[in-house]
Amino acid sequence: MTLSPAKPLPPGLRVVPLVGADAAPHLPALARLRIEVFREWPYLYDGTETYEQKYLRTFLATPGALLVAVFDGAEVVGASTAMPMEHAQPEFRAPFDAAGLNAAEWFYFPESVLRAGWRDRGIGHHFFVERERHALTFPRVRHAAFCAVERPADHPLRPAGHRDLYDYWNRRGYVKRPEFTTTFRWRDIDGPDETAKTMTFWVKTLRGG
């Protein structure tokens, strides 16, 4: 597969791939960013900075993990992650294992977060380019996958006029696979307890057999 070239970024923005300890100085800012963005639709996640920093430290210690950070000057305004599927949490590996797929041939893209004022500037394109480029440095990897939460169309917190990213993901070459689903638990901003959420995977072939 030939990766499409990254589009020029607006002045002042930098996309920086980080691995391991390189990201350590930015963990507090990254944790706050994740809480801010994931409180929005459709995740509605009520997180804490302590949990998010612990999650990020664990993620960055994972072999093969990549964090792509976006800086506006010195400020972290976005981040995106990638890791070998064989090191993903059991919940996210489960549908692939159940289908008899070889986890070593897959790369998992856990999340992308971008502060509202920096959206629609082409940054999402850089997230995908950097993560796919990283995945292709692993000779056995053939596919990439990420999952998105399913919310009912009549959910009371669904914003009026909300546009999902399905068309954009399709243009990036990702296809929704309804047979690949999992569940993950978190507490919503409008609820006192954690509840299970259905997550559906989108997949893309990065290289041939």
URJOPE-V170799 format. One record per backbone hydrogen bond with DSSP energy under -0.5 kcal/mol. NH is the residue of the N-H (numbers start at 0). CO is the residue of the C=O. If there is no record, write none. Layout:
# URJOPE-V170799
<<NH	CO> <NH	CO>>
This chain:
# URJOPE-V170799
<<2	0> <12	9> <13	70> <15	13> <15	68> <17	66> <21	18> <22	19> <23	20> <25	22> <26	23> <29	25> <30	26> <31	27> <32	28> <33	29> <34	30> <35	31> <36	32> <37	33> <38	34> <39	36> <42	39> <43	39> <44	37> <45	186> <46	44> <51	47> <52	48> <53	49> <54	50> <55	51> <56	52> <57	53> <58	54> <59	55> <60	56> <61	58> <64	61> <65	81> <66	17> <67	79> <68	15> <68	66> <69	77> <70	13> <71	74> <72	11> <72	70> <73	71> <74	71> <76	69> <76	74> <77	69> <78	112> <79	67> <80	110> <81	65> <82	107> <83	62> <84	105> <85	102> <86	83> <87	84> <91	88> <92	88> <93	89> <95	92> <96	92> <97	93> <98	94> <99	96> <100	95> <102	100> <104	101> <105	102> <106	142> <107	82> <108	144> <109	107> <112	78> <114	76> <117	114> <118	115> <125	121> <126	122> <127	123> <128	124> <129	125> <130	126> <131	127> <132	128> <133	129> <134	130> <135	131> <136	133> <137	134> <138	136> <140	137> <141	104> <142	104> <143	203> <144	106> <145	201> <147	199> <149	197> <150	148> <154	151> <157	154> <161	158> <163	161> <168	164> <169	165> <170	166> <171	167> <172	169> <173	168> <174	202> <176	200> <177	175> <179	176> <180	178> <181	198> <183	196> <185	194> <187	192> <188	43> <190	187> <194	185> <196	183> <198	181> <199	147> <200	176> <200	179> <201	145> <202	174> <203	143> <205	141> <205	203> <206	141>>
